[in-house]
Amino acid sequence: MMMTQNKRFPIILTTATILLLIPFIAMQFSTEVNWSAFDFLIAGILLFGTGFLIELVLRKVTKKQNRWMLLLIIISLVLLTWIELAVGLFGTPLAGS
């Protein structure tokens, strides 16, 4: 099955795009949101990459328990990465600390 025939694929693309539009639109109305092109690039990689990883797990992993565990791990790692990039929770060089 081609990836474009999958019903989840357009949902992944649309969701990631809408999430990226939120800060873009907010930048038009507020100086509080100030993302650079690099910020959008990194956020896009995280969002689209997460969507594709989730799609891969849903396609390839058949055992329900393993599927849920992998999805939880993926989402947790993305959230921790996003938090680190946003506020430097752990103080790594990724956050500019």
Rosetta blueprint (number, residue, H / E / L):
1 M L
2 M L
3 M H
4 T H
5 Q H
6 N L
7 K L
8 R H
9 F H
10 P H
11 I H
12 I H
13 L H
14 T H
15 T H
16 A H
17 T H
18 I H
19 L H
20 L H
21 L H
22 I H
23 P H
24 F H
25 I H
26 A H
27 M H
28 Q H
29 F H
30 S L
31 T L
32 E L
33 V L
34 N L
35 W L
36 S L
37 A H
38 F H
39 D H
40 F H
41 L H
42 I H
43 A H
44 G H
45 I H
46 L H
47 L H
48 F H
49 G H
50 T H
51 G H
52 F H
53 L H
54 I H
55 E H
56 L H
57 V H
58 L H
59 R H
60 K H
61 V L
62 T L
63 K L
64 K H
65 Q H
66 N H
67 R H
68 W H
69 M H
70 L H
71 L H
72 L H
73 I H
74 I H
75 I H
76 S H
77 L H
78 V H
79 L H
80 L H
81 T H
82 W H
83 I H
84 E H
85 L H
86 A H
87 V H
88 G L
89 L L
90 F L
91 G L
92 T L
93 P H
94 L H
95 A H
96 G L
97 S L
